[in-house]
Amino acid sequence: LEGADFSDTLTLGYLYGYLGISWKKLRLLLSAFPLWTTNNLDPGWEILQRGPVRSSLKRHSLDYLRQRLQIRPSDVYKMIKTHTRLSTYDAATKILPTLDKLQRSLGLRNSELRQLILRMPSVIGMGTSEKDGGKPSAFDQRLDFFQNEAGMSIKELKEAVLKQPSLIQYGIASSLRPKLDFFLKELGIPHDHIGRIIYTSPAIMGLSLNTLRLKVASIMKLCALHPYEVGMIVAVSPPTLFLSQKGKIEPALKYLALALSLDEPRDLGELVLKAPRLLRQGLETSLMKKIDLIVEALPSTNMKDSNRVAAGILRQNPALFDTSNAVITERIERCVDAGKDVAQYLLPSTKGRKKLFQYPTREMGDPIFMSSIATFDSSLSKIYPDAASSAKEMGLKRADIVKACTNGLPLDGHYFSSLMYPCEVKSKSLSASTADTTNVYVSMFCSGGIYPSDSVEATRGQSTTGGFAIQIISEGTEETRLLFEMSNAANKCFGIRVPLGRERSGDKLLTVFPLVNPSRNRCDLFSCASALRVMEAFLATKRKDVQLFYDIKVHTDSTYVWKFVRDQERLMSLGSCFTSLEMLSRMDVTDGSSFNVDILHPLARSFSRLNGQEEPPQSKNHRPFYNSRVNFCSSFDGKLQPREIKTLKELGKSAAMWQFNREKSFVPK
């Protein structure tokens, strides 16, 4: 009954309370007749605080939406909560022509149109009518881009939009065309494969170019591959670019290099080129499992020899990594039953998938990375196939580009680096331990979650709750005592601590997300900010203890959070801003909603204090800490195994579920 008129609530209350009709039967009634109830025209405070909205909703617009899409008041309420301007649209002049144009142009069935609108209500606000002078509408321009520039058919575009509705809302000049150039020019992907990439993994078009370049650069460095070779991997397996750089790509490549005894990065690169889809396999559930299956099937009793033989088999036939565990098990069982040699039986055959295109045989140059800052691990402006290409585009000499790669100095306002001539840049830290102090090493692993999880089937705007988990690992002091003191500090910072059940070690903090608008990104960011708050509360009692220096590493498993915290000199600069408006002006943005400034600003301020940076003159209640140093890291670069990181993520989600059930406990069953 969310979003329904109060009279409907009274009616169902009467049916339940006086006539004795069960809730189960009433739910069945509402499911069978979704238009039986009516919308509440009062938007309520939850919608009013989200953006521009009418004080009284339009009855005819809401009724038309419900009849056209066959949805309930709760769905309309969630749609308006997601896109408040929907309340201002007129049924005849805006909603009807837009829905007709979408359905006709993309060939959508009624159920598909409903799925699209419920997932992305803001598409109703997209321009679909010709502008003055006969200029095509925004929708027609995007339709033309995908068909003529990206080479997609209407059927492919329809499937892509149903997977990623925001695809038809991305700006052509600001987002779509730059990514098309990235695929064609920087990765050297043939034009006739671009449509397949978008159709297979449309979410890639929503990633920033910097994120895409950093993932490509990571594969290039670990595998000694040219960007055009990475482009071949992407053309065969587009979802590779949607994988987490720190959570999936780098751990998988490092494990394969170690497990298969691949000493040279190029050997690892050749392996990935032969089986491009292997990066999408789960590290523990697939890659490790396949090696174990082969080792167990080998007749040798020496585990070391078996591992060596299994590694040799997979080096020769990496396509086994793309095969399911069940198929490999079945093949091994057939081989053993027939009395054949497993090592010979699993060698590559001439059968298999036809290659999408042949790898170029011409010699490739040494690729060049360009960045606007001296550190290339957080920002990349472009990837060039060689120094000559970068010099030609920049209007510089090739020798100057090579020199800039070796000396690390800026050239024409840009920094350059290459795989052949890497230039290492070390970051600075304000706080540092001295010879008279004892270092205490503290690692804090942070992860957030929401419940219920967002999905394609669920209506956007559904009510959710958030939670997060923090795991603490320490070295250099008595761990039990430190964990006890940290837990007491957490009690001062968190309003609600979620019970951990049988967990007795005391190294985990579990609590609920206390702010408005919980989302996975906000929960992940808040978990890191909360970890810093706990450290501040803990260190507030240690200011006089000059014998100990606390070296703190805060680990995050979130790609969203990592893009904010990986440039720690920039984070120190933001932490010197006393107000959030001052911080936004330094970031050259005016709207802080997309940056979650209500969480990012306190995080930057805590980070600044814990690194010993002096407080702004306006600050009266805070002082810097001179006995600590904080660095942010990826969770996958820490001491936790991937299995433990996954468990922590599940704990964060369980905290959100605990709060969700707690809030809904009064709802009648």
N, C-alpha and C positions, 0 to 999 in steps of 0.2 A: 504493500500500500504506500510505499515511498512515492511522494509526488502526487498522490491521489487527493481528491477533495475530501474535506472533513466529513461530509455527509456519507461518503462511501465507507469510512471507518465506522460510523455509527450504524450503518446498515449491516455490515458484516458482524459488528459486535452484537447486534440484536439477533441475527441468525445463529450466532454461536451461543450467546448467553441465554436467550429465551426459547429458541426453538431446538437447541441442542445439536445443531449440525457441527460436525467435527471440523477442525482446522484442515485436515487432509482433504475432506470433501469440498471445503471452500476454496482451497488452492486449486483443486481439479476444476471447479467452476470458473475461476478466473483464467485458468490456462485455456479452457475451451472457448471462452468468450472474452478476449482481451479488451474489447471495446465497451464492456459492460460498465466499467468505472469511468470517472471523469477526472480531468486534471485540476489540480489546485492552482488557481490563478495568482496566488500569493507566492512570489519566488522564494521567500524565506531568507534568513540571515546568511546561510551557508553559500547561497548563490550570489547574494548582494555583495559579499566581501571579495568575490573573485574577479569582478570586472564590470564593464558597462552592461546594464540589464534594465528592462522596464520595471517600473514599480508594480504594474499589473500586467500579467502575461496575456497575449492575444488568444482568445478562445478559438477563433476559426483557424488560426495557424496551427495550434496544437492538435485540434481535431483532424485537420487534414493530414498532418504528419502521422498520426496514429492510424488513420484509415488507409493511407497509402502504403505504410510499412507494416501494418498489423502489429503494433507494439503496445505496451502497457504504459500507464502514467509513470511508473518507476523508470522505464527506459527513456522517456522524454525528459524526466527530471535529471537523469544522469547526463543526457546529451547537453542540456542547457548548462549544467554544472561544468562540463568540459569546455563548451563553447558558448559563453554567455550572450554573444551577439545574436545567437539563434532566436532569442526572445524578441528581437526587433524586426525579424524578417516577415514580410507579408506573404501569405500563401499563394496568391494569384500572380504577383509580379516577381517573386524571388524563388520560393521553394519549389513550386510546380515546374517552371521552366528549367530550373537547374537539375532537378531529378530526372525530368524527361530527357534533357541533353546527355546526362551521364549514362542513363540506361540505353539510349539509342546509339550513342557513339561507341560505347564499349561492348554493346551486345549483352547486357546484364539481364539475368532472370530476376524476378521479384525478390526471391530469397537472397540473391547475391547483392542486389541493391540495398536490401535491409542490412546485410552483414557489413557492407562498405560504410553506410551512414552511421551505424551504431559504433563502429570502430573509429571513425574519423568524422564527427559531425561538422567540423569546420569546412569540409569540402562543399557544403551547401552555400557557403559565403563566397566561393570562388566565382570569378566572372565567367559567364558562359555566353553572353550576348555580345554581338559586334559593337565596337566602340564607334564614336563619331568619325566620319570619313571612311567607313568600311574597314577599319583596322581590326584584325582578328582578336577575339577575346583571349584572356589568359589561358583558358582551358584549350582553345583551338591551337594556340601557339605551342603549348606543351605536347599536344597530340601530334602536331607537325614535327616537332623535334624528335620524338620517339620513333615515328614512322620513317622520316626521311634522313635524319642525321644519325640516329642509333640503329636504323635498319630493322625495327621490330614490326611484326604483324599485329593486327588488332587483337587476335587471339592471345598472343604472347603478352601484350600490354595488359589485357584484361586479367590474366592470371597473375601478373606481377603486381597490379594494383590491388587485387584481392589479398595478396600476401602483405603488401606494404602500401596502405591507402595514401600515405603522405607523399608517395612518389609523384602524384599529379599536382602537388602543391609546391615542390621545390622550384626555386627560381632558376630560369634557364641560364642567364648570364652569370649569376653568382654561384651556382652549384652544379647544375647538370652539364653545361658545356665545358667548364674546367675539368670535371672528372672524365669526360669523354676524351679531352686532350691528354689527360694523365694516362689513360689506358693506351691511346694510340701512339703518343710521342715518347712518353717516359718509359712505358713498359713494352712498347713495340708490338702490341697485340693487333693481329689483322682485323680490319674493319668488320668483316663478316662474322666475327665472333662476339662483337660488342652486344648485340641483341640477346644472345644466349646468356651472357654474363648478367645482364639486368634482369632477364626473365628468371634465371635460376636463383639469383641472390639479390633481389631488389633493395634489401636493407643496406647494401654496400653504398648505394647512392646517397644515403643519409649520413654516412661517416664524413668527417672532415678530411680534406686533402692531407693535412699534417699527420693525422692518424694513419691514413693509408700509406703514406711515404715512410713513416717510422716502422711499420710492419714489414714493408718491402726491404728497407735497409737492414732490419734485423735478420731476415732470411739471407740477404746478400752477404752479410758479414760472417754469419755462422757457417754458411755453405760455400763461400767464395764463388757466388754466382753473379752474372751480369744481370742488370735490370730486365733485359729482353728475355733472359732465361726464366726469371721470376714471372714475367708476363706469360710465358708458355705454361707455367704451373697454374696461374690464375685462369687462363683460357680453358684449361682442362678441368680445373676444380675451383670455380668462382668462390664458393664459401670459405676458401682458405683466407681471404682478406677480411672475413668477418670474425675470425678467431681472435681470441685475446693474445696480444703480443707476449705479455708476462705470464699469463695463466695457461696458455696452450702451446703457442708456437715455440718459444725459447725452451721451456722444459722438455718438450718432445724431441727437439733437435739435439739438445745436450744429452739426453738419455740415449738416443740412437747412436750418437758418436761414441759414447762410453760402452754401451752394451755390445755394439758390433765391431769394436776396436778400430774405429775409423780415425786414424791419427791426423790425417790431413782434412781441412775443411772442404776441399774440392771433392774428396771421396764421398763425403756426406752429401754434397750438392748433386753429384752424379746419381746417388741413390734416390734422392727426392725427385730428380728429373724423370727417373724410370717409373716411379710410383707417386705421382703428384697428390693423390688423394690420401696418402698415409698421414699427413698432418692433421686431418680431421678425425683420426682415430683417437679414442680415449687412451690416456697414458697407461693407467693401471688395468682397465677393463679390456683393452685390445692389444696395444703394443707389447706390454710386459707379459700378458697372458699368452700371446702367440709364441713368444720365445720359450715360455714354460712348457707349453704343449709339445713343442718340438723336442726340447731337452728330455722330457719324460718318455718320449717315444723312441729315443735313441738307445741302442743296446749297451753302450758304455756304462760302466759302474762308476767311473771317475767323473764327478760333477764338473770339474774344470775342463776336461776334454769335451764333455757333452755341450757345455756352453760355447766352446770354441767352434765345434762342428755346427751347432745351431746358428751361430753368428755367420759362419761361412755360407750356409744355405740361404739365409736371408739377404746377405750381400749380393749373392748371385741372382736371387729371385725375390726382389723387394715387393713384387706384386702380391706376395702372400700377406703383406700387411693390410692390403685392401680387401682381403677375403675375410668373411665372417668367421668367428671362432667355431661355430657349428660345422661349417663346410670344411675347415682344416681338420677338425676332429674326425669327421666322417672320412676324409681322404686318408688320414693316418691309420684309422681302423681298417679300411679296405686294404691298405698296403701291408699291414701286419698280418691280417688274415690270409693274404696271398703269399706271405713269406718273402716279400720283396724288401730291398734295402731302402729304409726311409730317407736317408740322405740323397740317394739317387732319384727316388720317386718324387721328391719335392723340388727338384731342379726345374728351371723354366722350360716351357714348351713353346712351340710356334703358334699355338692357339692363344686367343685373347682378344681384347677390344681393339678395334681399329683406331689408330692414332688420328687425332683431329687434324694435325698438320705436322710436317716434318720440321725438325729443329734446323736452323740455318747453319751451314757449314763454314761460313766466312768467319774470319778472326774478329773477335770483339775487343774494343779498347778497354782501358781502365776507367770505370765509371766515376763520376764526380758528384759529391753531395754539396748542395749550397744551403746555407742557413743565415738567418738574420742575427743570430747570436753565436757566441763562441763555442757553446756546447751543442753537439749534434745529436745527443740522446733525447732531447725534449722538443726540438723544432727543426723541421726541414722545409725549405722553400721550394726546392726542386731537385730532381735526380736527372743528371745528364749521362748519356751513354759513354762519353769520353771527354777529354779536356778540350779537344778541338770544337766540339759542339757547344760547350759552355762558353768558350771564348768568342765564337761566332755570334751567339745570341746576345752576349753581354757587350759586344763591341770591344773586346780586349784581345791581348796576345795570348797564345797558348802557353808560352813560357811563363807569363805572369800568373796564370791560373795554377800551373804546377808549383811555382814558388810559393803562392799563397797556401797551397795544400801542405807544404812542408814546414813553413814558419808559423802558421796559425794566426797570421795578422790579417785584418780585414782588407778587402780589395773592392773599391767602389761601393763601400757600405755593406759588403757581404763577406761571409766567411766560407771557405772552401775546404773540402776534405776528400780523400780518396782511399780506397782499400789498399792501394800500393804505398801511399805516403800518409798514414794516419797521424794526426796531431792531437796529443792528449792535453786536455785542459782540466786543471784541478780547481774545484770550488773552494771558497773560503768559508771559515766558520769563526764566529766571534768568540765563543767560549772554548777553552781548551784546558785539559788537565795539566798539572805540574808534577815535578818529580817527587814532591812531598805528599801527594795524595794517592789514595787507592781507588782504582776504577771499579765501579759497579756497573755491569752491563745489563740493561733491561730491554727486552724485546716485547712489544705489544702488538698482537695481531688482531686486526679489526675487521668485522664483517657485519653487514646489515641485511635485512630482508623485510618483505611485506607479505601480508595475507589478506584476502586471497590473491594469488599470483595473477598478473595480467596475462591474457591469452586472446587468440583470434576469436574464439567463440564468445568471450565475455563482452558485455557492453562497457565501453569506456566510461569512466566516471563513477564506477561502483565504489561503495564505501570500503576503505581498506584501513588496516592498522599496521604499524611498523614496529620493528624491534632490532636489536643489535647485540652482538657478543664480542667480548674482548678477552683474549687469552694472553697471559703474562708469563714470560720466561726470564729468569734472572741468573746472573753469574757474578761472582766476586764478593758475595755476602751471604748471610744465612737466609736461604730462600724462604723457609717457612715463616720466619718473622716478617720478611719483606712483604710476602703475600698477605699476611694478616693486616699489616699496616696499610697496604694498598686497598684492601677490602674496606677498611674503616674510612679511608679517604673517599672511596666510591660511594659509601653511604651518605656522605655529605653532599655529593654531586648529583645523585640520582634519586628521583622521587619514588619510583617503584622498581624494586629488584625482583626479577622473575626467579622462582625456585628452580634449582638445577636437578632435583630428584636425587639420584644416587651419587651424583658427582661430589666427591669429598676432598679433592686435592686443593681446592681453593684458588686455583690458577685461572679460573674463568669468571668473568663478570657478565651477567645476562640481565638486560633491562629493556623497557619499552621506549618507543620513540615518542617524546612528549610534545612535539610541535605539530602545527597544522599541515595539511597536504602531504601525508606520508607517501613516499615513492622509494623505489629501490635506491636511486641515486642519492636522494636526500638522507636516507638511513645510512648508507655507506659513508657519506661525508660527515654526518653527525657522529658516527662511531669513532672516527679519527679525532674530531674536535673533542669528544668526550674523553678519549684516552689522554689527550693533553690536559684537560681539566683535572682529571684524576691525578696526573703527575704533579700539577701545580698544588693541589690540595695536599698531596703526600710530601712534596718538597718544602711546603710552607713550615713544616715542623722540623726541617733539617737545615735551616739556614745557618745555624751556629756550628753545625758539624762540618768543619773545614778539612777533615781528614779523608772524606769520601767525595768522589766526583762521579756523577751519574751520566753514563753514556747511553742514551735512549734511542732506540730505533722503533718507529711506528710503521707497521706493515699494513698495506691495504691490498685486497684482492679485486678492487674495482678499477676498471679502466677509466671511468668517469672521474674518480677522485685523483687518480694518478696524473691526469693531465693538468690538474691544478697544483699539485704538490711536488712534481718532479723537478721543477726549476726552483730550487730552494733559496737562491739569492733573490729572485723575484718575490718569493713568499716573505722573505725578511723585509723587503721594501714595502710590501702591502701591510705587513704587521706594524709598521711605524705610523700607519694612518689611524687617528683616534676615532673617527667616525666612518660608518659604512659609505656615506656619500663621498667622503674624501678618497676612500679606496676605489670606488667606482670611477671617479674622475681620473685616477692614476691608471686605471685599466682602460681608459678611453671608451667607457660605456655609460649609458644613462639609465638603462633598465636592468636592475639587478636580479630580476626574477629568474632569468635563464642561468644565472650563476649561483643561485641559492645564497645570496649575499647574507641572509640572516644567519647562516651557518658558517660560510666561508670567512666572514670578517672576524668572529670570535676565534676561529681556528688560527687565522694568521696572527692575531694579537697574542694568543697563547704561545704559538711557535716562536714569536719574537722574544717574549719574556724568557722562555726556557733556554734560549740561546744567548742570553745575557745582553740583549740589545736594550739601550736606554729607552725609557718610556717617553711618550710625547708630553710636552709641558702641561697639557690639559688634564692629564691623568693624575688623580689624587689617591686612588685606592689600591694601586698595583705597583709592584717593584720588580725589577728583573732578577733572575736567578743566575748567580755566578758559579754555581757548583753543578751545572748540568749542560748537556749538549744534545740536541734532538736532530735526527735525520729521518726522512721518509724513505721507505723502500717498498718494493713489491713483495707481497706475501710469498711469492714463488722464488724469491732470492733469500729467504730466511731459513730457519732451522726446521720448520714444519714440513712434513711430507704432503704431497697433493691430497692424500686421503684425509689428513688431519685438517687441511684447509677447507675441504669440502664439508667435513663434520662441523667446523666452526660456522660455515655459511648456513648449514641446516639448523644450528642452534639459534642463529639470528632470526631465521624464519619461524622457528618454534616459539620464540619470544613474542613475535607478532601474532601468531596463532593463539597463544595464551591470552593476549590482550583482546583479540577479536572475540573469543569465546566468553571472556569476562564481560565485555560490553554487551554482548547479545544474550547473556544468561537470563535476562528478564523477558525475552521474547517467547510467547507461548509456542509450544511444540504442536 
